Amino acid sequence: MTKWRGSKPEKCDLCGKPLAQQFVAGKTVRGPWGIMCAVCHFRFGMGLGLGRGQRYDLTTLEKIDG
């Protein structure tokens, strides 16, 4: 599995709320990429996979999907 290489994210780039158990690093319908909580990814994310986004576990920082 691939691990997140940056510092541990603390909040969603879109809504500003603290991240819970997982986060998505991905492209948004607005254009730029960002760190998203599950709710914002559902509302504004472009999905998971190559060129769209990856889901990570917030505790282990290991990639879960995408």
N, C-alpha and C positions, 0 to 999 in steps of 0.2 A: 504493500500500500504506500501511497505517496503521503508525505506529511507536509503541513503548512510550514513554510520556511520563514515567514515574517514574524514579527512580534504578535503575541496573542491579542486578537481584537477584543475590544470591550463593549462597543456599542454599534448599532446599525447606522450605516452612513445615510440612510434615507429618513428614518423616523427619529433617530437619536436615542432610542431606548436601549437598555442593556441587553446583550445577547444572552440567550438561555443555554440550552444543551448543544445546539448546532448553529452553524452559520453557513451562508453561501457566499462565495466570491464569484460574482458573475456580472454579465452584461444586463443592462436594464432597457426597457422600452424607450426610455428617455435618451439613450445613446451611450453614456459612459458606464464603465464598470464600477462596482463597489462591493462593500461587505454588507450583506443583508441578513436580517432576521427572517424567520420562516414566513411571517405574514407579508412583509414587503416583497420577498421573493415571489410569493404567490400572486401578489397584485402587480408587481412591476418587473419581475425577472423574465428572462427569455428562455427559461428551461435549464436543463443540465446537459452536459456533454461538451465535446470539443468546440471551442469558440462561443460557448454559451454560458457555462458556469460549472462550479464544483462545490459539493457540500462537504463540510468538515465537522468532525466532533470537536466541541469546544474544550473538552478536558484533555484529550490525547493529541489533538491537532492532526489526527489522521484523516485522510480523505475517505468519505463514505460512499459517495456517488458522483458521477459526472466524469 
